[in-house]
């Protein structure tokens, strides 16, 4: 199991991160952390680490998470 999944309970974001993720992904929810958890735990999610970040591609979205702090930096609709 990878470290992001093992530490899924540490996932969080900032107030600015919440607004950015909602805007970029056109989400209605205010709980972007829970939305991100669901996406990351999806069995079809492709999770890879590059540099200091985890990149999760799933369901037409790409989520960027800092590998050390587990802060969700951003998320956006993946380019087709």
TIRO-2110 file (N, C-alpha, C; in Angstrom, 1 decimal):
// TIRO-2110
0.8, -1.2, 0.0, N, 1, A
0.0, 0.0, 0.0, CA, 1, A
0.9, 1.2, 0.0, C, 1, A
0.4, 2.3, -0.7, N, 2, A
1.3, 3.5, -0.7, CA, 2, A
1.1, 4.4, 0.5, C, 2, A
2.0, 5.3, 0.7, N, 3, A
2.0, 6.2, 1.8, CA, 3, A
0.8, 7.2, 1.8, C, 3, A
0.4, 7.6, 0.7, N, 4, A
-0.7, 8.5, 0.6, CA, 4, A
-2.0, 7.8, 1.1, C, 4, A
-2.2, 6.6, 0.7, N, 5, A
-3.4, 5.8, 1.2, CA, 5, A
-3.2, 5.5, 2.7, C, 5, A
-2.1, 5.1, 3.1, N, 6, A
-1.8, 4.8, 4.5, CA, 6, A
-2.1, 6.0, 5.4, C, 6, A
-1.9, 7.2, 4.9, N, 7, A
-2.0, 8.5, 5.7, CA, 7, A
-3.2, 9.3, 5.2, C, 7, A
-4.2, 8.7, 4.7, N, 8, A
-5.4, 9.4, 4.1, CA, 8, A
-6.1, 10.2, 5.2, C, 8, A
-6.0, 9.8, 6.5, N, 9, A
-6.6, 10.6, 7.5, CA, 9, A
-5.9, 11.9, 7.8, C, 9, A
-4.7, 12.1, 7.3, N, 10, A
-3.9, 13.3, 7.5, CA, 10, A
-4.2, 14.3, 6.4, C, 10, A
-4.9, 14.0, 5.4, N, 11, A
-5.2, 14.8, 4.3, CA, 11, A
-6.0, 16.1, 4.8, C, 11, A
-5.5, 17.2, 4.3, N, 12, A
-6.1, 18.5, 4.6, CA, 12, A
-5.8, 19.5, 3.5, C, 12, A
-6.4, 20.7, 3.6, N, 13, A
-6.1, 21.8, 2.7, CA, 13, A
-6.3, 23.1, 3.4, C, 13, A
-5.9, 24.2, 2.7, N, 14, A
-6.0, 25.5, 3.3, CA, 14, A
-7.4, 26.1, 2.8, C, 14, A
-7.7, 27.2, 3.4, N, 15, A
-8.9, 27.9, 2.9, CA, 15, A
-8.8, 28.3, 1.5, C, 15, A
-7.6, 28.8, 1.1, N, 16, A
-7.4, 29.2, -0.3, CA, 16, A
-7.4, 27.9, -1.2, C, 16, A
-6.9, 26.8, -0.7, N, 17, A
-6.9, 25.6, -1.4, CA, 17, A
-8.4, 25.1, -1.7, C, 17, A
-9.2, 25.2, -0.6, N, 18, A
-10.6, 24.9, -0.8, CA, 18, A
-11.3, 25.6, -1.9, C, 18, A
-11.1, 26.9, -1.9, N, 19, A
-11.7, 27.8, -3.0, CA, 19, A
-11.1, 27.4, -4.4, C, 19, A
-9.8, 27.2, -4.4, N, 20, A
-9.2, 26.9, -5.7, CA, 20, A
-9.7, 25.5, -6.3, C, 20, A
-9.8, 24.5, -5.4, N, 21, A
-10.3, 23.2, -5.8, CA, 21, A
-11.7, 23.3, -6.3, C, 21, A
-12.6, 24.0, -5.5, N, 22, A
-14.0, 24.1, -5.8, CA, 22, A
-14.1, 24.8, -7.2, C, 22, A
-13.3, 25.8, -7.4, N, 23, A
-13.4, 26.6, -8.7, CA, 23, A
-12.9, 25.7, -9.9, C, 23, A
-11.7, 25.1, -9.7, N, 24, A
-11.1, 24.3, -10.8, CA, 24, A
-11.9, 23.1, -11.2, C, 24, A
-12.5, 22.5, -10.2, N, 25, A
-13.3, 21.2, -10.5, CA, 25, A
-14.8, 21.5, -10.6, C, 25, A
-15.2, 22.7, -10.4, N, 26, A
-16.6, 23.1, -10.5, CA, 26, A
-17.4, 22.2, -9.5, C, 26, A
-17.0, 22.2, -8.2, N, 27, A
-17.6, 21.4, -7.2, CA, 27, A
-18.6, 22.2, -6.4, C, 27, A
-19.7, 21.6, -6.0, N, 28, A
-20.7, 22.2, -5.2, CA, 28, A
-20.4, 22.1, -3.7, C, 28, A
-19.7, 21.0, -3.4, N, 29, A
-19.4, 20.7, -1.9, CA, 29, A
-18.5, 21.7, -1.3, C, 29, A
-18.6, 21.9, 0.0, N, 30, A
-17.6, 22.7, 0.7, CA, 30, A
-16.6, 21.8, 1.3, C, 30, A
-16.8, 20.5, 1.4, N, 31, A
-15.9, 19.6, 2.0, CA, 31, A
-15.0, 19.0, 0.9, C, 31, A
-14.1, 19.8, 0.4, N, 32, A
-13.2, 19.3, -0.7, CA, 32, A
-12.2, 18.2, -0.1, C, 32, A
-11.9, 18.2, 1.1, N, 33, A
-11.1, 17.2, 1.7, CA, 33, A
-11.7, 15.8, 1.6, C, 33, A
-13.0, 15.7, 2.0, N, 34, A
-13.7, 14.5, 1.9, CA, 34, A
-13.9, 14.1, 0.5, C, 34, A
-14.2, 15.0, -0.4, N, 35, A
-14.3, 14.7, -1.9, CA, 35, A
-13.0, 14.2, -2.4, C, 35, A
-11.9, 14.7, -2.0, N, 36, A
-10.6, 14.3, -2.4, CA, 36, A
-10.3, 12.9, -1.9, C, 36, A
-10.6, 12.6, -0.6, N, 37, A
-10.4, 11.3, 0.0, CA, 37, A
-11.1, 10.2, -0.9, C, 37, A
-12.4, 10.5, -1.2, N, 38, A
-13.1, 9.5, -2.0, CA, 38, A
-12.5, 9.3, -3.3, C, 38, A
-12.0, 10.4, -4.0, N, 39, A
-11.3, 10.2, -5.3, CA, 39, A
-10.0, 9.4, -5.1, C, 39, A
-9.2, 9.7, -4.1, N, 40, A
-7.9, 9.0, -3.9, CA, 40, A
-8.1, 7.6, -3.6, C, 40, A
-9.2, 7.2, -2.8, N, 41, A
-9.4, 5.8, -2.5, CA, 41, A
-10.1, 5.0, -3.5, C, 41, A
-10.6, 5.7, -4.6, N, 42, A
-11.2, 5.0, -5.7, CA, 42, A
-10.3, 4.0, -6.3, C, 42, A
-10.8, 2.8, -6.5, N, 43, A
-9.9, 1.7, -7.0, CA, 43, A
-9.3, 2.0, -8.4, C, 43, A
-9.9, 2.9, -9.1, N, 44, A
-9.4, 3.2, -10.5, CA, 44, A
-8.3, 4.4, -10.4, C, 44, A
-8.1, 4.9, -9.2, N, 45, A
-7.2, 6.1, -9.1, CA, 45, A
-5.8, 5.6, -9.4, C, 45, A
-5.1, 6.5, -10.3, N, 46, A
-3.7, 6.3, -10.6, CA, 46, A
-2.9, 7.2, -9.7, C, 46, A
-2.1, 6.7, -8.8, N, 47, A
-1.3, 7.5, -7.9, CA, 47, A
0.2, 7.4, -8.2, C, 47, A
0.8, 8.5, -8.3, N, 48, A
2.2, 8.5, -8.6, CA, 48, A
2.9, 9.7, -7.8, C, 48, A
4.1, 9.4, -7.4, N, 49, A
4.9, 10.5, -6.7, CA, 49, A
5.9, 11.0, -7.6, C, 49, A
6.0, 12.3, -7.7, N, 50, A
7.1, 13.0, -8.5, CA, 50, A
7.6, 14.1, -7.7, C, 50, A
8.9, 14.1, -7.3, N, 51, A
9.4, 15.2, -6.5, CA, 51, A
8.8, 15.2, -5.1, C, 51, A
8.3, 16.3, -4.7, N, 52, A
7.7, 16.4, -3.3, CA, 52, A
6.2, 16.2, -3.3, C, 52, A
5.6, 15.8, -4.4, N, 53, A
4.1, 15.7, -4.5, CA, 53, A
3.6, 14.4, -5.0, C, 53, A
2.4, 14.1, -4.5, N, 54, A
1.7, 12.9, -5.0, CA, 54, A
0.7, 13.5, -6.1, C, 54, A
0.6, 12.8, -7.2, N, 55, A
-0.3, 13.2, -8.2, CA, 55, A
-1.3, 12.0, -8.4, C, 55, A
-2.6, 12.4, -8.2, N, 56, A
-3.7, 11.4, -8.3, CA, 56, A
-4.5, 11.7, -9.5, C, 56, A
-4.6, 10.8, -10.5, N, 57, A
-5.5, 11.0, -11.6, CA, 57, A
-6.7, 10.0, -11.5, C, 57, A
-7.9, 10.5, -11.5, N, 58, A
-9.1, 9.7, -11.3, CA, 58, A
-10.3, 10.4, -11.8, C, 58, A
-11.2, 9.7, -12.5, N, 59, A
-12.5, 10.2, -12.8, CA, 59, A
-12.5, 11.6, -13.5, C, 59, A
-11.5, 11.8, -14.4, N, 60, A
-11.4, 13.0, -15.1, CA, 60, A
-10.7, 14.2, -14.3, C, 60, A
-10.2, 13.9, -13.1, N, 61, A
-9.5, 14.9, -12.3, CA, 61, A
-8.1, 14.6, -12.0, C, 61, A
-7.3, 15.6, -11.7, N, 62, A
-5.9, 15.4, -11.3, CA, 62, A
-5.8, 16.2, -10.0, C, 62, A
-5.4, 15.5, -8.9, N, 63, A
-5.3, 16.0, -7.6, CA, 63, A
-3.8, 16.0, -7.2, C, 63, A
-3.3, 17.2, -6.7, N, 64, A
-1.9, 17.3, -6.3, CA, 64, A
-1.9, 17.4, -4.8, C, 64, A
-1.1, 16.5, -4.1, N, 65, A
-1.0, 16.5, -2.7, CA, 65, A
0.5, 16.6, -2.3, C, 65, A
0.8, 17.4, -1.3, N, 66, A
2.2, 17.5, -0.8, CA, 66, A
2.5, 16.2, -0.1, C, 66, A
3.6, 15.6, -0.4, N, 67, A
4.0, 14.2, 0.1, CA, 67, A
4.4, 14.3, 1.5, C, 67, A
4.8, 15.4, 2.1, N, 68, A
5.3, 15.5, 3.4, CA, 68, A
4.2, 15.9, 4.4, C, 68, A
3.4, 16.9, 4.0, N, 69, A
2.4, 17.5, 4.9, CA, 69, A
1.0, 17.0, 4.6, C, 69, A
0.8, 16.3, 3.5, N, 70, A
-0.5, 15.7, 3.1, CA, 70, A
-1.5, 16.9, 2.9, C, 70, A
-1.0, 18.0, 2.5, N, 71, A
-1.9, 19.2, 2.1, CA, 71, A
-2.3, 19.0, 0.7, C, 71, A
-3.6, 19.1, 0.4, N, 72, A
-4.1, 19.1, -1.0, CA, 72, A
-3.7, 20.5, -1.5, C, 72, A
-2.8, 20.5, -2.5, N, 73, A
-2.4, 21.8, -3.1, CA, 73, A
-3.4, 22.3, -4.1, C, 73, A
-3.8, 21.4, -5.0, N, 74, A
-4.8, 21.8, -6.0, CA, 74, A
-5.4, 20.6, -6.6, C, 74, A
-6.4, 20.8, -7.3, N, 75, A
-7.1, 19.8, -8.1, CA, 75, A
-7.7, 20.5, -9.3, C, 75, A
-7.7, 19.8, -10.4, N, 76, A
-8.3, 20.4, -11.6, CA, 76, A
-8.8, 19.2, -12.5, C, 76, A
-9.6, 19.6, -13.5, N, 77, A
-10.1, 18.6, -14.5, CA, 77, A
-8.9, 18.2, -15.3, C, 77, A
-8.7, 16.9, -15.5, N, 78, A
-7.5, 16.4, -16.3, CA, 78, A
-7.8, 16.8, -17.7, C, 78, A
-6.7, 17.1, -18.4, N, 79, A
-6.8, 17.3, -19.8, CA, 79, A
-6.9, 16.0, -20.6, C, 79, A
-7.8, 16.0, -21.5, N, 80, A
-8.1, 14.8, -22.2, CA, 80, A
-7.0, 14.4, -23.2, C, 80, A
END
